[in-house]
Amino acid sequence: MCAFQTGASYATRGNCLATANDAVRERTEKLLLSFVELAARWNAVIVFGSLQGRLKDEPDRVVGEARITRAMHTIGEQATARGVTITFEPVNHLEATNDFFSRGGAAIAKGDWAGAIDYYTQAIALDPKFAIAYLGRGIARERIRRCNETGSHCGSNQKILRTRTGYELMAELYP
């Protein structure tokens, strides 16, 4: 099975169906219609999430949902006619989960291992199947364990991670 995920277009071009900006909505709808054609050719599924928009694109949920529904009616008719499956991601759920996940990554970048564990745990609580959040939390826990074993300051080890290979890091941690 092949799937098109549309989120990159939201992140890189600002494409969105919930926005009040008519030109952006029209551009987004055209893009999705072109995805329908590609998906029909490749017998693929379109995974549709971020292009719905987020609360910052339209703070009034009712208005945003009405815009999405109008656009999806047109896109859905075209998809049905071409035999294409469209699936939706629950954006508002993912928005909160991804926010905690992003904060965990930022905490790791600062060497704030305990903070990272807290953020990743919150992401996991919202979505227990969010595997990469378990990985991030595990990395942070391992960092704390290694720092405690070596008696070094955890934040300074982050600099080692950024500039050294794994073997060099092991040599420094285990002299």
C-alpha positions in Angstrom: 0.0 0.0 0.0 1.1 3.5 -0.8 -0.1 6.6 1.1 0.3 10.4 0.5 0.6 12.4 3.7 -0.3 16.0 3.3 1.2 17.6 6.4 4.4 18.9 4.7 2.4 21.2 2.5 0.9 22.8 5.6 4.3 23.3 7.2 6.1 24.5 4.2 3.5 26.4 2.2 0.9 27.3 4.7 -1.8 25.3 2.8 -4.9 25.0 4.9 -8.7 24.5 4.5 -9.8 26.2 7.8 -8.3 29.6 7.1 -10.3 32.7 6.4 -7.9 33.4 3.4 -9.9 32.4 0.3 -6.8 32.2 -1.9 -5.1 29.8 0.5 -8.2 27.6 0.8 -8.6 27.5 -3.0 -4.9 26.6 -3.5 -5.2 23.9 -0.8 -8.3 22.4 -2.4 -6.6 22.3 -5.9 -3.6 20.6 -4.3 -5.8 17.9 -2.7 -7.6 17.4 -6.0 -4.3 16.8 -7.7 -3.4 14.3 -4.9 -6.7 12.5 -5.7 -5.5 12.1 -9.3 -2.1 10.8 -8.2 -3.6 8.4 -5.7 -6.0 7.1 -8.4 -3.0 6.4 -10.6 -1.0 4.7 -7.9 -3.9 3.0 -6.1 -2.8 4.9 -2.9 -4.5 6.3 0.2 -4.4 10.0 1.0 -3.7 10.7 4.7 -5.2 14.0 5.4 -4.4 15.8 8.7 -2.6 19.1 9.0 -4.2 20.6 5.9 -7.4 20.8 7.9 -5.7 23.5 9.8 -5.2 24.2 13.4 -6.7 26.5 16.0 -4.2 29.3 15.1 -5.6 29.2 11.5 -9.2 29.6 12.6 -9.9 30.1 16.3 -13.6 29.6 15.8 -13.9 25.8 15.6 -17.4 25.9 14.1 -16.3 28.2 11.3 -13.2 26.2 10.6 -15.1 22.9 10.5 -17.7 24.4 8.1 -14.9 25.5 5.7 -13.2 22.1 5.9 -16.6 20.3 5.3 -17.3 22.4 2.2 -13.9 21.7 0.7 -14.0 18.0 1.6 -17.4 17.6 -0.1 -15.9 18.6 -3.4 -12.7 16.6 -2.8 -14.7 13.6 -1.5 -16.9 13.5 -4.6 -13.8 13.5 -6.8 -12.2 10.8 -4.7 -15.3 8.6 -4.8 -15.5 9.0 -8.6 -11.8 8.0 -9.0 -12.0 5.1 -6.4 -9.6 6.8 -4.0 -9.6 6.4 -0.2 -9.1 9.5 2.0 -8.4 9.0 5.7 -8.3 11.7 8.3 -6.0 12.2 11.3 -7.5 13.8 14.4 -5.5 17.0 14.2 -6.5 18.6 17.5 -5.5 15.4 19.3 -2.2 15.3 17.4 -1.6 19.0 18.0 -1.5 18.5 21.7 0.5 15.3 21.5 3.0 16.8 19.1 3.3 19.9 21.2 4.5 17.8 24.2 6.7 15.7 21.9 8.3 18.9 20.5 8.8 20.3 24.0 10.5 17.0 24.9 12.9 17.4 21.9 13.7 21.0 22.9 14.4 19.9 26.5 16.8 17.2 25.2 18.5 19.8 23.1 19.1 21.9 26.3 20.3 18.8 28.2 17.1 19.1 30.4 16.7 15.3 30.7 14.1 15.4 33.5 12.0 17.9 31.6 12.2 15.8 28.5 10.9 12.8 30.4 8.0 14.8 31.7 7.0 16.1 28.2 7.4 12.7 26.6 5.3 11.1 29.4 2.5 13.7 28.7 2.6 12.9 25.0 2.4 9.2 25.8 -0.6 9.8 28.1 -2.4 11.4 25.2 -1.5 8.7 22.7 -0.2 5.5 24.2 0.7 4.2 20.7 3.1 7.2 20.0 6.2 5.0 19.7 8.7 7.7 19.1 7.7 9.4 22.4 8.7 6.2 24.2 12.0 6.4 22.4 12.6 10.0 23.4 11.7 9.2 27.0 14.0 6.2 27.0 16.9 8.3 25.6 16.4 10.9 28.4 16.2 8.2 31.1 19.4 6.6 29.8 21.1 9.9 29.8 20.2 10.5 33.4 21.4 7.0 34.3 24.7 7.5 32.6 25.2 10.9 34.1 24.6 9.5 37.6 27.0 6.6 37.0 29.8 8.9 35.8 29.1 11.6 38.3 29.2 14.2 35.5 26.9 17.1 34.9 24.2 15.9 32.5 24.0 19.2 30.5 27.7 18.9 29.6 27.2 15.5 28.0 24.8 17.0 25.5 27.7 18.9 24.0 29.5 15.6 23.6 26.5 14.1 21.8 26.5 16.9 19.3 30.2 16.9 18.5 31.4 13.3 19.0 30.7 9.9 17.3 29.2 7.2 19.4 32.6 5.6 20.0 34.1 8.8 21.1 31.2 9.4 23.5 31.6 5.9 25.0 35.4 6.5 25.4 34.7 9.7 27.3 31.9 8.3 29.4 33.8 5.0 30.2 37.5 6.0 30.5 
